[in-house]
């Protein structure tokens, strides 16, 4: 099996096919493991909604401000720049809009209240971290610099060929 998104040299975190965290246990799970978890006796019920408070961030911050937007989405404002990590504003974390886990908490910042975004940093390509719909909205509105791990440019550009994506390897300076 070969990686359809990235072809590059083997390293301490890429075996030629998959990326992995060195010196960490595998997080791979089988379908049986997933079903046991989903239908298990000790599973906590998932809430329909959770109330939250939205904030309106300052347009630019000279010092440092960090605003939790939700799950992994964080707005980092520093030295007059606005960076957003793993932006997700969609109603579901899924490859399709009609299925998948539904958001139970509104984002901590309404999309329309976001300050101008200079940089988008993507950590990996799970649906709850890489939301194609939100990336498209951010690109159309701000044209931010988008920085992603190796191979994620192919994932993004398959759906959004007009978007510019820079990739870098773990521990490599993005410039």
C-alpha positions as CSV (number, residue, x, y, z in Angstrom):
1,X,0.0,0.0,0.0
2,X,1.3,3.5,-0.8
3,X,0.4,6.9,0.5
4,X,-1.8,8.6,-2.1
5,X,-1.1,12.1,-0.8
6,X,2.6,12.1,-0.2
7,X,5.6,10.4,-1.6
8,X,8.9,11.2,0.2
9,X,11.9,9.8,1.9
10,X,11.5,7.6,5.0
11,X,12.2,9.3,8.3
12,X,11.8,8.7,12.0
13,X,8.1,9.6,11.7
14,X,7.3,8.4,8.1
15,X,7.7,4.7,7.1
16,X,7.3,5.4,3.4
17,X,3.5,4.9,3.6
18,X,2.2,6.4,7.0
19,X,3.1,9.2,9.3
20,X,3.3,8.2,13.0
21,X,4.5,9.5,16.4
22,X,7.8,7.9,17.2
23,X,8.0,6.3,20.7
24,X,4.3,6.5,21.2
25,X,1.8,3.6,21.2
26,X,-0.3,3.1,18.1
27,X,-3.7,4.7,18.0
28,X,-5.0,2.4,15.3
29,X,-8.2,0.8,16.1
30,X,-10.2,-1.9,14.3
31,X,-13.9,-1.8,13.4
32,X,-14.6,-4.2,16.2
33,X,-12.8,-1.8,18.7
34,X,-15.0,1.1,17.4
35,X,-18.2,-0.9,17.7
36,X,-17.3,-2.0,21.3
37,X,-16.7,1.6,22.2
38,X,-19.8,2.9,20.5
39,X,-22.2,0.2,22.0
40,X,-20.3,-0.4,25.2
41,X,-21.9,-0.2,28.6
42,X,-19.7,2.5,30.1
43,X,-20.2,5.0,27.3
44,X,-21.4,8.4,28.6
45,X,-24.5,9.9,26.7
46,X,-23.6,12.7,24.3
47,X,-25.4,16.0,25.0
48,X,-27.7,17.5,22.4
49,X,-26.4,21.0,23.2
50,X,-24.0,22.7,25.5
51,X,-24.5,26.4,26.2
52,X,-21.5,28.6,25.5
53,X,-20.6,32.3,25.3
54,X,-19.3,33.9,22.1
55,X,-16.7,36.7,22.3
56,X,-15.7,39.4,19.8
57,X,-11.9,39.5,19.6
58,X,-10.0,42.7,19.1
59,X,-9.0,43.3,15.4
60,X,-5.2,43.4,16.2
61,X,-3.3,42.7,19.4
62,X,0.3,44.0,20.0
63,X,0.9,41.7,22.9
64,X,-0.5,38.2,23.1
65,X,-4.1,36.9,23.2
66,X,-5.3,33.4,22.8
67,X,-9.0,32.6,22.3
68,X,-10.5,29.1,22.5
69,X,-13.0,28.8,19.7
70,X,-13.9,25.1,20.1
71,X,-12.4,21.6,20.3
72,X,-9.0,22.3,18.6
73,X,-9.8,25.6,17.0
74,X,-7.8,28.4,18.6
75,X,-7.3,32.1,17.6
76,X,-3.8,33.3,18.5
77,X,-3.2,37.0,18.2
78,X,0.4,38.3,18.7
79,X,2.4,41.2,17.4
80,X,-0.4,42.5,15.2
81,X,-0.9,39.2,13.5
82,X,-3.8,36.8,13.7
83,X,-3.3,33.1,13.4
84,X,-6.0,30.4,13.6
85,X,-5.2,26.8,14.3
86,X,-7.4,24.0,13.0
87,X,-10.4,26.2,12.0
88,X,-13.8,24.4,12.2
89,X,-17.0,26.3,11.8
90,X,-19.1,23.6,10.2
91,X,-22.1,22.1,11.8
92,X,-20.6,18.6,11.5
93,X,-17.1,17.1,11.6
94,X,-17.5,14.9,8.5
95,X,-16.7,14.6,4.8
96,X,-20.4,15.3,4.1
97,X,-22.7,17.9,5.6
98,X,-25.6,15.6,6.3
99,X,-23.8,12.9,8.5
100,X,-21.2,12.7,11.2
101,X,-20.9,14.1,14.7
102,X,-23.0,17.3,15.0
103,X,-21.6,20.3,16.8
104,X,-23.2,20.7,20.3
105,X,-21.5,24.0,21.2
106,X,-21.5,27.1,19.1
107,X,-18.0,28.3,18.1
108,X,-16.5,30.7,20.7
109,X,-16.3,33.4,18.0
110,X,-19.0,33.8,15.3
111,X,-17.3,33.5,11.9
112,X,-18.6,36.9,10.9
113,X,-16.9,38.4,14.0
114,X,-13.4,37.0,13.2
115,X,-10.7,39.6,12.8
116,X,-8.7,39.5,9.6
117,X,-6.8,36.1,9.5
118,X,-3.1,36.2,8.4
119,X,-2.2,32.6,8.9
120,X,-4.0,29.3,9.1
121,X,-2.1,26.4,10.8
122,X,-3.4,22.9,10.3
123,X,-2.1,20.2,12.5
124,X,-3.5,17.1,10.7
125,X,-6.2,16.0,8.4
126,X,-8.9,14.6,10.6
127,X,-12.3,16.1,9.9
128,X,-12.5,17.7,13.4
129,X,-9.2,19.6,12.5
130,X,-9.3,20.1,8.8
131,X,-12.7,21.5,7.7
132,X,-12.7,22.1,4.0
133,X,-15.8,24.3,4.1
134,X,-14.3,26.6,6.7
135,X,-10.9,26.8,4.8
136,X,-12.8,27.8,1.7
137,X,-14.7,30.5,3.6
138,X,-11.4,31.8,5.2
139,X,-9.6,31.8,1.8
140,X,-12.4,33.7,0.1
141,X,-12.6,36.3,2.8
142,X,-8.9,36.8,3.9
143,X,-6.5,34.9,1.6
144,X,-4.4,33.8,4.6
145,X,-1.2,31.9,4.4
146,X,-2.1,28.3,5.0
147,X,0.5,26.0,6.5
148,X,-0.1,22.2,6.8
149,X,1.8,19.0,7.3
150,X,3.3,17.1,4.4
151,X,0.6,15.6,2.1
152,X,-2.2,17.7,3.4
153,X,-1.9,20.1,0.4
154,X,-3.1,17.2,-1.8
155,X,-6.1,16.6,0.5
156,X,-7.0,20.3,0.5
157,X,-6.4,21.0,-3.2
158,X,-8.4,18.0,-4.3
159,X,-11.5,19.9,-3.0
160,X,-10.2,23.5,-3.3
161,X,-7.7,23.7,-6.2
162,X,-7.7,27.5,-6.1
163,X,-6.3,27.6,-2.5
164,X,-2.5,28.0,-1.9
165,X,-1.1,25.6,0.7
166,X,2.4,25.4,2.1
167,X,3.5,22.2,3.6
168,X,6.3,21.4,6.0
169,X,7.6,18.4,7.9
170,X,7.5,17.9,11.6
171,X,10.2,20.1,13.3
172,X,10.9,22.0,10.1
173,X,10.8,25.8,10.1
174,X,8.0,27.1,7.8
175,X,10.1,30.3,7.0
